Amino acid sequence: MEQKNIVATIYLKDGKAVKSPTDFTPDGDLFERAKIYNDCGIDKIIIFDLSEDDEEHEKNLKTIKDLNHNLEIKVCAGGNINRFEDIKKIFYTGCLQVMLNGAKPQSMKLAQEASKRFGKERVLVSVKNVDFIFKNHENMEENFHEMLVLNKSMLDAAENITTIPAVVAVDNYDLEEITGILRRDLVRGVSGKFITEPGTDIMQLKTELSARGLRMVNFTSALKWSDFKLNSDGMVPVIVQDYRTDEVLMLAYMNEEAFEKTISLGKMTYYSRSRGELWMKGETSGHIQCVKSLTADCDYDTILAKVSQIGAACHTGNPSCFFNTIVKKEYVEKNPQKVFEEVYAIIMDRKANPKEGSYTTYLFEKGIDKILKKLGEENAETIIAAKNPNPEEIKYEISDYLYHLMVLMAEKGITWEDVTQELSQR
């Protein structure tokens, strides 16, 4: 059986989240919600642009781009797509897929062009009735990877016409109905309002669906609790790191129940030795830790947890519990990621706060033409150095080139995160 997905939807109006295509009431902090979706079990996000003119469309595209900076799960966007250029703009925001509207007469022609250019696995379609499928099923098979079925009552008819996988919109959190829909061969996933309702725990839903025989994208432990060497209290210490920065956030302990709940819910759960009870991190504060990975050490007596931390890890409000310096020796940072980020940060500071005598400030003051001229010169010098036998020379020239490239990035508002995100999609 194919793995089944839980798909979230976001509706954008004037750059902000609203409740539905017909209800433009603001719907909370968009970026906070997207982060929760990203970390807590959602498999894909579909964003609908509800703009009515080009100005609003551009504003919504910028919001989608900003969202994609911090999202690691698949994002699809659609809405207000009238020409091929609109499809390209959606991909430029970092989305991996585009959603066309089956109700629009030009959508099939656009799908043909988009699937030929980008591949049909990146092209989806939303459908409200079976007529569209009936009239276009041959072209659909060739040009669409997946369809979003907005009317679940059409599923029986759709299954008789097409084999294109479907994500089905479901309004209510009805476990029996969701299970029945996901058991259909045609259905790849479900979406709907129930996902955004308070109290909906997606990882818990996935656990319940898995127990009913469905293959869900959730955690399965490669180790049993009996594989661990326990301390005298029958527990295992857990070192917790931020999965992006590797910063150590805290140390806590798990017993067997905490371990099983962590695997089941995808949220870090510990055993409090002082209170003598189980506790899910952030259950009362909201500062939850979503699991990215759990790894045992060589002796199987310690767990390293890499997490996405929402809010602060420490009860004092500090990002990490480890902030009381005992001793510290200065050293030269050589971690490539940190060096790039630190140099880029200095360049951005020179742009925001010009400093007399600074070469970086001089480049920004002279403008884009000067920056491009210097970048071209450094590129040529790098090529020349590559033809020479001395490796020190090319190392020096590459460093110069990368510095000037970062100045250009800062001038154009491009970050290393933008670049690495684009590379990761290739």
Secondary structure, 3 states (H helix, E strand, C coil): CCCEEEEEEEEEECCEEECCCCCCCECCCHHHHHHHHHHCCCCEEEEEECCCCHHHHHHHHHHHHHHHHCCCCEEEEECCCCCHHHHHHHHHCCCCEEEEECCCCCHHHHHHHHHHHHCHHHEEEEECCHHHHHHHHHHHHHHCCEEEECCHHHHHHHHCCCCCCEEEECCCCCHHHHHHHHCCCCEEEEECHHHHCCCCCHHHHHHHHHHCCCCECCCCCCCCHHHCCCCCCCCEEEEEEECCCCCEEEEEEECHHHHHHHHHHCECEEEECCCCEEEECCCCCCCCEEEEEEEECCCCCCEEEEEEECCCCCCCCCCCCCCCCCCCCCCCCCCHHHHHHHHHHHHHHHHHCCCCCCHHHHHHHHCHHHHHHHHHHHHHHHHHHHCCCCHHHHHHHHHHHHHHHHHHHHHHCCCHHHHHHHHHCC
